[in-house]
Amino acid sequence: MSIITLTTDFGLKDHFVGALKGKLISSIDNPTIVDISHNIDLFNTLEASYCIAASYKNFPKGTIHIIGVDSEKTESTQHIAMQWEDQYFICADNGILSALIQKKIPQKMVAISIHDRLQEDPTPMNVFVAVASHITRGGLLNVIGKEITELKIVNELTPVIATDGSSIKGNIIYIDQFGNCVTNISKKMFEDIALKRAYTISFHTKKLERIHRYYSDFKNIDKYSLKTFEGNALALFNENEYLEIAIYKSNPKTVGSASTLLGLKFRDVVTITFKE
């Protein structure tokens, strides 16, 4: 059984996702196709990387992840295939995979070079499907590309740690359907710098001085019902261990969310300041 995941910015209105699945079914015997997301913001490589990082560990070894976000091949952007943690990732070298692996060394990476073996002017998805098909047949990456040792590093929205360790400045990199705002500040980064010091989390004019263990983790809960805290802003490390700003029991369609009520948007700065 071949497991193929799809992460794209194609949306669901048009035919693109269906056509891609048709290509896979036509090229691979009985594939299991899993949609991670087709609603990535257009060309948003950071959002795509976050979604892949949040999901790939749930899949078995040998899973192939096709990422169709900003996937056009250009003079400065190659198509690449990477084997990492016994799974395969196929996409353009546009920063998605460098953000995913965080300077760790993958098992193998190649710059895909089979374009001239396919139909004239193949689309990125035609190339990615051909590579996925090759992998499912047990083919080696070296057969479909030249081995490379480095990925394109995109420094956009990288957390900044003050030289004296007094603060971490990060950015909102993902907003989920609940309106929760995920930053690029990881739990490990926070713990390495915090050293158990008190801290303040600030964004716009709002400040928080506590990181919740889970959404309903409020103080004095023995005195008040949880309903009392609905609408309160909070911070926590989500299941992917990134700092998230949320509103307890938020609903973007009715009462609002962290994005709407706190005015947080993609790229907005979130700063953690440590107290001596």
Secondary structure, 3 states (H helix, E strand, C coil): CCEEEEEECCCCCCCHHHHHHHHHHHHCCCCEEEEEECCCCCCCHHHHHHHHHHHHHHCCCCCEEEEECCCCCCCCCCEEEEEECCEEEEEECCCHHHHHHCCCCCCEEEEECCHHHCCCCCCHHHHHHHHHHHHHCCCCHHHHEEECCCCCCCCCCCCEECCCCCEEEEEEEEECCCCCEEEEEEHHHHHHHHCCCCEEEEECCEEECCEECCCCCCCCCCCCCHHHHCCCEEEEECCCCEEEEEECCCECCCCECHHHHCCCCCCCEEEEEECC
